[in-house]
Each structure stands twice: as C-alpha cells, then as structure tokens.
Amino acid sequence: MFGPEGPTPRELAVQALSSVERGYDLLAPKFDHTPFRTPDAILDAVAAALRRTGPYGTGLDLCCGTGAGVGVLAEVCRERVTGVDFSAGMLTVARARTGPAGPPVSWVRADARALPFAAAFDLVVSFGAFGHFLPRELPGLFTQVRSVLRPGGSFAFPVLAPPRPGSLGYWTLLGFDTVMRVRNALWRPPFVMYYRAFRLGDVRRELRRAGFAVELRALPGLGRRPDGSPGARLVVARAPGPVSRAGSSADRR
C-alpha cells in the first residue's frame, strides 16, 4: 500500500493522532507517495470532461493539497489558476512542484469554509477532500463556493460509485469510518475523514439549496459497473447566470 518513499507506520500514527491541519502538515513531504493522493486516472478523466465544456478563464482548486488538481485546471483554464488549502505543509510542496507551462498559478492558505475571494472564478474543482467535512457543514461549504464563482461559473468534482454491499471495498470503507469515529470519540483534537459520509443524494440536494443547477456526467475513462452504470460521475453544479467561458463577455463582469 505504501512504497519505500511513503510514510512509515510511526509517521502515520503521529498524523492520525493530530488535528487535520497538523496531520497534513506532517504528511505533506510524502503525501504523493501514498494512496490518499488522487490517482492520475481520475485526474485525466476529469480533465477530458472539462476540455469538452471549456475553455475557462480562471480556476480554483478547492482543498488543493499538493496541487494535483491544479494540473487539471492548467489544462482547461487560460488566464490564471489558484490553489487553496489550509495546510501550510501541503502548500509548500505544491509551490515546489509548479512548472513554467500553462497559466500563472497562485497558492493561498485559507479554510474552504471561509474563502477569502470575491466572485472571480469561472471554474472551481475539488478532488478527494469532501470526507473532511461533516454533513452539517456542506450547506456552508457550497455557499462559499457559489460566492467565489462568477455568474454562470461551474463547480465540478468527481464522485466514485459506492462499492457494492458485502464487497471488499464496502467493508474496507466501513471499517475505516468506524475506526475514525472511535478515534474521535476517545481522542482530541478530532481528525475528520469519513469516506461514507459524502452521499450523492445529500450532495445534490444541498447544492440545489445553495442555488446551483446540478447535472451528472459519466466519466467513461473510469469504466462501468457490472450493471452497466458508470464507475464514476462528474458532478457539475452551475451558478445562476450566462455560462462563463474564457474570452466571453461574462468573464469580465
């Protein structure tokens, strides 16, 4: 599961007993060598889907971590790209890996629940971060995202199909969430990370309550389940207003 360049069991234990912010500060130098980093297959599938609807002007990677998702935005945004995360350690790694190609990239340390931006983005993406938010925090989080989007801007993120009940994946995720709940009941500060708490039905409802129009798009590059349904979907939540694209009048409003 972890290669020789990844964290040791002791380092993982120290991280797991820390706060979310401190835990990621500690894990940051080795994060890209763990299974927690979003796989390239998912990044590539999302980039392909967004290329079909772009190009976009400005993009924001919400909870950007070490910057893997910023690479997706650099493919589909023409003007500038921003990564935001509350872990200083993760942002340090992200800054070090930024290449010269593509639009200018900036990095901002901030909490996703209190974004320090005006309505300046045409596209917001996020990868693998929603397990860090409790269900009751989703309304505020989605309201924050809408507040930083220009009229007609989009909020896009992938959602994997849940594993079938009784499968190895099902028991793995259930076991992980159970361990985290026991840990948080017994230890402070809490480390919020629950894989099964982010349910698509709840997410669609809260996005609509925040004022978004929501659609689901299959991600063909990630395969299909035995019943023929997509193995993953891209949730695309659009803010009210004319669709904003790079070079359009809506980009300048």
C-alpha positions in Angstrom: 0.0 0.0 0.0 2.8 2.4 0.8 6.1 2.4 -1.2 9.6 2.9 0.3 9.2 6.7 -0.2 5.9 6.8 1.6 5.4 7.5 5.3 6.4 4.9 7.9 3.8 3.3 10.3 5.1 5.6 13.1 4.6 8.7 11.0 1.1 7.6 10.0 0.3 7.0 13.7 1.5 10.5 14.7 -0.5 12.0 11.8 -3.6 10.1 12.8 -3.4 11.4 16.4 -3.0 15.0 15.2 -5.6 17.6 14.0 -6.5 17.5 10.3 -4.3 20.6 9.6 -1.3 19.4 11.6 -1.7 15.9 10.3 -1.4 17.1 6.7 1.5 19.4 7.5 3.3 16.3 8.8 2.3 14.1 5.9 2.9 16.7 3.1 6.5 15.7 2.1 5.5 12.1 1.5 1.8 12.6 0.5 2.3 12.0 -3.2 3.7 8.5 -2.3 0.5 7.4 -0.5 -2.8 6.1 -1.8 -4.5 9.2 -0.5 -3.3 11.2 -3.4 -6.0 11.4 -6.2 -5.0 8.8 -8.9 -3.9 10.1 -12.3 -6.7 8.1 -13.9 -9.3 10.2 -12.1 -7.5 13.5 -12.8 -7.2 12.6 -16.5 -10.9 11.6 -16.8 -12.0 14.9 -15.2 -9.6 16.9 -17.4 -11.0 15.2 -20.5 -14.6 16.0 -19.5 -13.8 19.7 -18.7 -12.0 20.1 -22.0 -15.2 19.3 -23.8 -17.0 22.1 -22.0 -14.2 24.7 -21.8 -12.0 26.6 -22.2 -12.5 28.5 -19.0 -10.9 31.8 -17.9 -10.0 31.4 -14.2 -9.9 28.3 -12.0 -9.8 27.5 -8.3 -8.7 24.1 -6.8 -10.6 23.8 -3.5 -8.5 22.0 -0.8 -5.7 21.6 -3.4 -3.3 19.7 -1.2 0.0 19.2 -3.1 -1.5 20.5 -6.3 -2.5 17.5 -8.4 -5.9 19.1 -9.3 -4.2 22.4 -10.2 -2.7 20.5 -13.1 -6.2 19.7 -14.4 -7.1 23.4 -14.2 -4.0 24.4 -16.0 -5.2 22.3 -19.0 -8.6 23.9 -19.2 -8.1 27.5 -17.9 -6.4 30.2 -20.0 -6.0 33.2 -17.6 -4.9 32.1 -14.1 -5.3 29.3 -11.6 -5.4 29.3 -7.9 -4.9 26.5 -5.3 -6.3 27.0 -1.8 -5.7 24.8 1.2 -5.4 25.2 5.0 -2.3 23.1 5.4 0.9 25.2 5.1 2.9 22.0 4.6 0.8 20.8 1.6 1.1 24.3 0.0 4.9 24.3 0.4 5.1 21.0 -1.6 2.6 22.4 -4.1 4.7 25.5 -4.7 7.8 23.5 -5.2 6.3 21.4 -8.0 4.8 24.2 -10.0 6.1 24.2 -13.6 6.6 27.0 -16.0 3.9 25.9 -18.5 0.3 27.0 -18.6 -1.4 30.0 -17.0 0.0 31.7 -13.9 -0.6 29.8 -10.6 -1.0 31.2 -7.2 -1.3 29.4 -3.8 -3.4 30.7 -0.9 -3.7 29.4 2.6 -7.3 29.5 3.8 -10.1 27.4 5.2 -12.6 26.3 2.5 -15.4 27.3 4.9 -14.3 30.9 4.8 -12.8 31.6 1.4 -11.0 35.0 1.0 -12.1 35.6 -2.6 -14.6 37.7 -4.5 -16.7 36.3 -7.3 -13.6 35.9 -9.5 -13.6 32.3 -10.8 -15.2 30.6 -13.8 -14.5 27.1 -12.6 -14.0 25.5 -9.1 -12.8 21.9 -8.8 -12.1 19.7 -5.8 -10.6 16.2 -5.6 -10.9 13.8 -2.6 -11.4 16.4 0.1 -15.1 16.2 1.0 -14.6 13.5 3.6 -13.0 16.2 5.8 -16.4 18.0 6.1 -19.2 16.8 8.2 -22.6 16.6 6.5 -23.9 19.6 8.5 -21.0 21.6 7.1 -22.0 21.1 3.4 -24.5 23.9 3.2 -22.0 26.5 4.3 -19.2 25.0 2.1 -21.4 25.1 -1.0 -22.5 28.6 -0.2 -18.8 29.6 0.0 -18.1 28.0 -3.4 -21.0 29.8 -5.0 -19.8 33.1 -3.6 -16.5 32.9 -5.4 -18.0 31.9 -8.8 -18.8 34.4 -11.5 -22.3 34.2 -12.9 -22.7 31.0 -14.9 -19.5 29.6 -13.4 -19.2 25.9 -12.6 -18.3 23.8 -9.6 -17.1 20.3 -10.7 -15.9 17.3 -8.8 -15.8 13.5 -9.4 -17.8 11.0 -7.3 -17.0 7.3 -7.5 -19.8 4.8 -7.4 -20.1 3.3 -3.9 -18.8 -0.3 -3.6 -21.5 -3.0 -3.5 -22.7 -4.0 -0.1 -20.7 -7.0 1.1 -17.7 -6.4 -1.2 -14.2 -5.9 0.0 -14.3 -2.2 -0.8 -17.6 -1.9 1.2 -16.1 -3.5 4.3 -12.8 -1.5 3.9 -14.6 1.9 3.9 -17.0 0.9 6.6 -14.1 -0.3 8.8 -12.1 2.9 8.1 -15.0 5.1 9.1 -15.7 3.1 12.2 -12.1 3.4 13.4 -12.2 7.1 12.8 -15.4 7.5 14.8 -14.0 5.6 17.7 -10.7 7.6 17.5 -12.6 10.9 17.5 -14.8 9.7 20.4 -11.7 9.0 22.5 -9.1 11.5 21.4 -8.7 15.2 20.9 -8.2 17.1 18.6 -10.5 15.2 16.2 -9.3 14.1 12.8 -12.3 14.4 10.5 -12.1 12.0 7.5 -15.1 9.8 6.7 -15.4 8.1 3.3 -19.0 7.1 3.6 -20.5 10.4 4.8 -20.5 12.2 1.4 -23.6 10.7 -0.1 -24.6 11.8 -3.7 -28.3 12.3 -2.9 -27.5 14.6 0.0 -24.9 16.4 -2.0 -27.2 17.1 -4.9 -29.9 18.4 -2.5 -27.5 20.8 -0.7 -26.1 22.1 -4.0 -29.6 22.9 -5.2 -30.4 24.6 -1.9 -27.2 26.7 -2.4 -28.6 27.9 -5.7 -26.8 25.7 -8.1 -28.3 23.8 -11.1 -26.9 20.3 -10.9 -26.1 17.7 -13.5 -24.2 14.4 -13.5 -21.9 13.4 -16.3 -20.5 9.9 -16.7 -16.7 9.6 -16.8 -16.1 6.9 -19.4 -12.4 6.6 -18.8 -13.2 5.1 -15.3 -15.2 2.2 -16.6 -18.6 0.8 -15.7 -20.0 -1.4 -13.0 -21.4 -4.9 -13.8 -24.9 -3.5 -14.0 -23.7 -1.1 -16.7 -23.8 2.1 -14.6 -20.8 4.4 -14.6 -17.9 3.6 -12.3 -17.6 7.4 -11.6 -19.5 10.6 -12.4 -18.6 14.2 -12.6 -20.9 16.4 -10.6 -21.3 19.8 -12.4 -23.0 22.5 -10.4 -23.6 25.7 -12.3 -24.2 29.1 -10.7 -27.1 31.2 -12.0 -26.3 33.4 -15.0 -25.0 33.1 -18.5 -22.4 30.4 -18.9 -18.9 31.9 -18.3 -16.2 30.9 -20.7 -12.7 32.2 -21.5 -12.9 35.2 -23.7 -16.7 35.7 -23.3 -18.3 38.9 -22.0 -19.5 37.0 -18.9 -15.8 36.6 -17.9 -15.5 40.4 -17.5 -18.5 41.0 -15.3 
